Amino acid sequence: MFSGIPSVYESHLLECRGLSFVNTVHRGPWCSRLYTPPIVAEFLREVSLELNAGEIAGICGVSGSGKSTLLNVIAAKACGSIGGTVLLNKQLLTASRFRKMCSFVDVRLLSLLNEWELLGYGHECVGDLSESSRRRLLLAIATAKDPVLIIADDPIRHLEPLSAYQLMLCLQSFVKRHRRMAVISLRVPRSDIAQLLDRLTLLYYGESVYSGQTSKLPLYLHQLGFICPIAENPASYLISLVTVDRENATRFTETQEQAIKLVEAFRNYFPIIGNTRSNLTEPIGLSTSAALCNGSRPGLISQLKILMG
């Protein structure tokens, strides 16, 4: 429980270094497993991020990019082969430490409660709350034990813009007032939501396209040779740059190659996440083709080829 007003000097640090996650994927019905070997897939590759007290980090990317997987790895909930380290205040964040010091919020719990007709129990008014209010209630319950770290899987999904902003504003207020940390996943943050995120990690099918301070993303794009329009949200702009166009084979190849180059650029020029250095003085020569704001993701085989290199 809360113990008064936290000191403004209270310090916490989350460090995720080189996180990788490999698991097996079975194809077809269960009986086919007798004669069809499973696919060994790499869902995360060398993902790093850093978070300080009073900050919110957003894990962004299209569906299937590895956002939920990354949250589960940080929370020690993932089952599979995990590489890298997760440190909380310079100590390994094990499953037991996470349960003691952190909270994991999964808004999908609301749909399960509704399916089992449990929303009306405990307090008759809970079932009458709006979807946004129910999600804020889940976050409030999660913060009751005063966790150092809150992890929330897509808390604003399907919410109308005003409700989404209200929820994120409440989360930001809690995190900054109590000097706590929060990591949330979301697909493409709108401009108003992006302004509430201190740090961003953008994923392209398990690999980082960017991971660092939100305020430094426009400069990073400029250093790569991409000029984000003034009225454009830098996060959504970068996501559009790694969106694969499946309209025809030529565009598919071009846009996929551009996305892979952006992954390689971040890996090569910013191997250490969380620092403030900026060692790029000239654009590195990536394609400056127009960003794609629409398009579907590559097929499963293409994704596996990208991730397994």
C-alpha positions as CSV (number, residue, x, y, z in Angstrom):
1,M,0.0,0.0,0.0
2,F,1.0,3.6,-0.4
3,S,3.2,5.0,2.3
4,G,2.6,8.8,2.1
5,I,4.0,11.0,-0.6
6,P,7.0,9.4,-2.4
7,S,10.2,11.4,-2.3
8,V,11.0,13.3,-5.5
9,Y,14.4,11.8,-5.2
10,E,13.1,8.2,-5.2
11,S,14.8,6.4,-8.0
12,H,14.0,3.2,-9.9
13,L,15.4,1.8,-13.1
14,L,14.3,-0.9,-15.5
15,E,16.9,-2.3,-17.9
16,C,16.1,-4.8,-20.6
17,R,19.2,-5.8,-22.5
18,G,19.3,-8.0,-25.6
19,L,16.1,-9.8,-25.1
20,S,15.4,-12.7,-27.4
21,F,12.6,-15.2,-27.4
22,V,12.5,-18.5,-29.3
23,N,9.6,-21.0,-29.2
24,T,8.2,-23.8,-31.2
25,V,5.1,-23.4,-33.4
26,H,3.0,-26.4,-34.3
27,R,1.1,-26.4,-37.6
28,G,-2.2,-28.1,-38.3
29,P,-4.4,-30.1,-36.0
30,W,-3.0,-31.8,-32.9
31,C,-2.9,-35.2,-34.6
32,S,-0.5,-33.9,-37.2
33,R,2.1,-33.3,-34.6
34,L,2.9,-37.0,-34.7
35,Y,4.4,-36.7,-38.2
36,T,4.9,-33.0,-38.8
37,P,7.9,-31.4,-36.9
38,P,7.2,-28.1,-35.3
39,I,8.7,-24.8,-36.5
40,V,11.3,-23.2,-34.3
41,A,10.6,-19.5,-34.5
42,E,12.4,-16.5,-33.1
43,F,9.7,-14.0,-31.9
44,L,12.2,-11.5,-30.4
45,R,15.7,-10.7,-31.4
46,E,18.1,-8.5,-29.4
47,V,15.4,-6.0,-28.1
48,S,16.6,-3.5,-25.5
49,L,15.0,-0.7,-23.6
50,E,15.5,1.4,-20.5
51,L,13.1,3.2,-18.2
52,N,13.5,5.5,-15.2
53,A,11.2,6.4,-12.4
54,G,8.3,8.7,-13.4
55,E,8.4,7.5,-17.0
56,I,6.0,5.6,-19.3
57,A,7.4,3.4,-22.2
58,G,5.2,2.5,-25.2
59,I,5.9,-0.7,-27.1
60,C,4.5,-0.1,-30.6
61,G,4.1,-2.0,-33.8
62,V,1.6,-3.7,-36.0
63,S,-0.2,-6.8,-35.1
64,G,2.2,-9.7,-34.8
65,S,5.3,-7.5,-34.2
66,G,6.0,-9.0,-30.8
67,K,4.6,-6.4,-28.4
68,S,2.7,-8.8,-26.1
69,T,5.6,-11.3,-26.3
70,L,8.0,-8.6,-25.1
71,L,5.7,-7.7,-22.2
72,N,5.5,-11.3,-21.2
73,V,9.3,-11.7,-21.3
74,I,9.8,-8.7,-19.1
75,A,7.2,-10.0,-16.7
76,A,8.8,-13.4,-16.6
77,K,5.6,-15.0,-17.9
78,A,6.8,-16.3,-21.2
79,C,7.4,-20.0,-21.7
80,G,10.2,-20.8,-24.1
81,S,13.9,-20.1,-24.7
82,I,14.7,-16.6,-23.4
83,G,18.0,-14.7,-24.0
84,G,19.2,-11.4,-22.5
85,T,18.6,-9.9,-19.1
86,V,15.9,-7.9,-17.3
87,L,17.1,-5.9,-14.4
88,L,15.0,-3.9,-11.9
89,N,17.0,-1.6,-9.8
90,K,20.2,-3.4,-10.8
91,Q,18.8,-6.8,-9.7
92,L,17.5,-9.6,-11.9
93,L,13.8,-9.4,-12.3
94,T,12.6,-12.9,-11.6
95,A,9.0,-14.1,-11.5
96,S,8.9,-14.0,-7.7
97,R,10.3,-10.4,-7.7
98,F,7.9,-9.4,-10.3
99,R,4.9,-10.7,-8.3
100,K,6.2,-8.9,-5.2
101,M,7.1,-5.5,-6.7
102,C,5.2,-5.2,-10.0
103,S,1.7,-5.5,-11.5
104,F,0.6,-6.9,-14.9
105,V,-2.7,-5.6,-16.3
106,D,-4.4,-7.5,-19.1
107,V,-7.6,-5.8,-20.2
108,R,-8.7,-9.1,-21.9
109,L,-9.7,-10.1,-18.3
110,L,-12.7,-7.9,-18.8
111,S,-14.0,-10.0,-21.7
112,L,-13.5,-13.1,-19.6
113,L,-15.4,-11.7,-16.7
114,N,-18.2,-10.7,-19.0
115,E,-18.2,-14.2,-20.6
116,W,-18.6,-15.8,-17.2
117,E,-21.2,-13.2,-16.1
118,L,-19.0,-12.0,-13.2
119,L,-19.0,-8.3,-13.8
120,G,-22.1,-7.8,-11.6
121,Y,-20.5,-9.5,-8.5
122,G,-18.7,-7.7,-5.7
123,H,-20.4,-4.5,-6.5
124,E,-23.6,-4.2,-8.5
125,C,-22.4,-1.0,-10.2
126,V,-19.3,-2.5,-11.8
127,G,-21.3,-4.2,-14.5
128,D,-22.8,-0.8,-15.4
129,L,-19.4,1.0,-15.9
130,S,-18.3,2.0,-19.3
131,E,-15.5,0.1,-21.0
132,S,-13.1,2.9,-20.3
133,S,-14.1,3.1,-16.7
134,R,-13.7,-0.7,-16.3
135,R,-10.1,-0.4,-17.6
136,R,-9.3,2.4,-15.3
137,L,-10.7,0.3,-12.5
138,L,-8.3,-2.5,-13.5
139,L,-5.4,-0.1,-13.4
140,A,-6.5,1.3,-10.1
141,I,-6.6,-2.3,-8.6
142,A,-3.2,-3.0,-10.1
143,T,-1.8,0.1,-8.4
144,A,-3.3,-0.7,-5.0
145,K,-0.1,-2.5,-3.8
146,D,2.0,0.4,-5.0
147,P,4.0,-1.5,-7.6
148,V,7.4,-0.2,-8.8
149,L,6.5,-1.3,-12.3
150,I,3.2,-1.5,-14.1
151,I,2.9,-3.5,-17.3
152,A,-0.3,-3.1,-19.3
153,D,-1.1,-5.0,-22.5
154,D,-2.9,-2.7,-25.0
155,P,-5.0,-0.8,-22.4
156,I,-6.5,1.6,-24.9
157,R,-7.4,-0.8,-27.6
158,H,-10.8,-0.1,-29.2
159,L,-11.4,2.9,-26.9
160,E,-12.7,6.1,-28.4
161,P,-10.0,8.9,-28.5
162,L,-11.2,10.9,-25.6
163,S,-11.5,7.8,-23.3
164,A,-8.1,6.5,-24.4
165,Y,-6.5,9.9,-23.6
166,Q,-8.3,10.0,-20.2
167,L,-7.0,6.6,-19.3
168,M,-3.4,7.4,-20.3
169,L,-3.5,10.8,-18.5
170,C,-4.5,9.0,-15.3
171,L,-1.7,6.5,-15.7
172,Q,0.8,9.3,-16.4
173,S,-0.4,11.2,-13.3
174,F,0.1,8.1,-11.1
175,V,3.5,7.3,-12.5
176,K,4.9,10.8,-12.1
177,R,3.3,11.6,-8.8
178,H,4.5,8.3,-7.2
179,R,7.8,8.0,-9.1
180,R,6.8,4.6,-10.6
181,M,7.3,3.2,-14.0
182,A,4.9,1.8,-16.6
183,V,5.3,-0.2,-19.8
184,I,2.4,-0.5,-22.2
185,S,1.8,-2.0,-25.6
186,L,-0.2,-0.3,-28.3
187,R,-0.3,-0.5,-32.1
188,V,0.1,3.0,-33.5
189,P,0.0,5.8,-30.9
190,R,-1.9,8.9,-31.9
191,S,-0.2,12.3,-31.5
192,D,-2.0,13.0,-28.2
193,I,-1.1,9.6,-26.8
194,A,2.5,9.8,-28.0
195,Q,3.0,13.0,-26.1
196,L,2.3,11.1,-22.9
197,L,5.0,8.5,-23.6
198,D,8.5,9.3,-22.4
199,R,10.1,6.4,-24.3
200,L,9.2,4.4,-27.4
201,T,10.2,1.0,-28.6
202,L,9.0,0.3,-32.1
203,L,9.1,-3.3,-33.3
204,Y,9.2,-4.9,-36.7
205,Y,8.3,-8.6,-36.3
206,G,10.4,-9.1,-33.2
207,E,13.3,-6.6,-33.9
208,S,13.7,-3.0,-32.8
209,V,13.3,-0.2,-35.4
210,Y,13.8,2.4,-32.6
211,S,14.1,2.3,-28.9
212,G,14.8,5.4,-26.9
213,Q,13.3,8.8,-25.8
214,T,10.2,9.8,-27.7
215,S,11.5,13.4,-28.0
216,K,14.6,12.2,-29.9
217,L,12.7,10.2,-32.6
218,P,12.4,13.1,-35.1
219,L,16.1,13.7,-34.9
220,Y,16.8,10.0,-35.4
221,L,14.6,9.9,-38.5
222,H,16.4,13.0,-39.8
223,Q,19.7,11.3,-39.3
224,L,18.5,8.4,-41.4
225,G,17.5,10.7,-44.2
226,F,13.7,10.7,-43.5
227,I,12.2,14.1,-42.8
228,C,9.0,13.7,-40.7
229,P,6.4,16.3,-41.7
230,I,5.8,18.9,-39.1
231,A,2.2,17.9,-38.6
232,E,3.0,14.2,-38.6
233,N,3.3,12.0,-35.6
234,P,6.9,10.7,-35.7
235,A,5.9,7.3,-34.2
236,S,3.2,6.6,-36.7
237,Y,5.5,8.0,-39.5
238,L,8.2,5.5,-38.6
239,I,5.7,2.6,-38.4
240,S,4.5,3.6,-41.8
241,L,8.0,3.4,-43.1
242,V,8.2,-0.3,-42.0
243,T,4.7,-1.2,-43.3
244,V,5.0,-3.7,-46.1
245,D,3.0,-3.0,-49.3
246,R,1.5,-6.2,-50.7
247,E,-0.1,-4.6,-53.7
248,N,2.4,-6.3,-56.1
249,A,5.6,-8.3,-55.9
250,T,7.8,-5.3,-56.7
251,R,6.4,-3.1,-54.0
252,F,6.4,-5.9,-51.5
253,T,10.2,-6.4,-52.1
254,E,11.0,-2.7,-52.0
255,T,9.1,-2.0,-48.8
256,Q,10.3,-5.1,-47.1
257,E,13.9,-4.3,-47.9
258,Q,13.4,-0.8,-46.6
259,A,12.0,-2.2,-43.3
260,I,14.9,-4.5,-42.9
261,K,17.4,-1.7,-43.6
262,L,15.7,0.4,-40.8
263,V,16.2,-2.5,-38.4
264,E,19.8,-2.9,-39.4
265,A,20.4,0.8,-39.1
266,F,19.2,1.0,-35.5
267,R,21.2,-2.1,-34.6
268,N,24.4,-0.8,-36.2
269,Y,24.3,2.8,-35.1
270,F,22.5,2.6,-31.8
271,P,23.7,-0.7,-30.2
272,I,23.3,0.8,-26.6
273,I,19.9,1.9,-25.6
274,G,19.2,4.6,-23.2
275,N,22.2,6.8,-23.8
276,T,22.0,10.3,-25.2
277,R,24.7,10.1,-27.7
278,S,24.1,10.9,-31.3
279,N,27.0,9.9,-33.5
280,L,25.3,10.3,-36.8
281,T,26.1,13.6,-38.5
282,E,25.1,12.7,-42.1
283,P,22.2,10.6,-43.4
284,I,23.3,7.0,-43.9
285,G,21.7,6.7,-47.4
286,L,18.5,4.8,-46.7
287,S,15.8,5.1,-49.3
288,T,13.6,8.1,-48.9
289,S,10.6,6.6,-50.6
290,A,7.2,7.7,-49.4
291,A,5.9,6.2,-46.2
292,L,3.1,3.8,-46.3
293,C,0.2,4.5,-44.1
294,N,-1.7,1.4,-45.1
295,G,-0.8,-2.1,-45.9
296,S,-0.8,-5.6,-44.5
297,R,2.1,-7.5,-43.0
298,P,4.2,-10.1,-44.7
299,G,3.1,-13.7,-44.6
300,L,4.2,-16.1,-41.9
301,I,7.0,-17.7,-44.0
302,S,8.4,-14.2,-44.9
303,Q,8.3,-13.2,-41.2
304,L,10.1,-16.3,-40.1
305,K,12.8,-15.7,-42.8
306,I,13.2,-12.2,-41.6
307,L,13.5,-13.2,-37.9
308,M,15.6,-16.3,-38.5
309,G,17.9,-14.5,-41.0
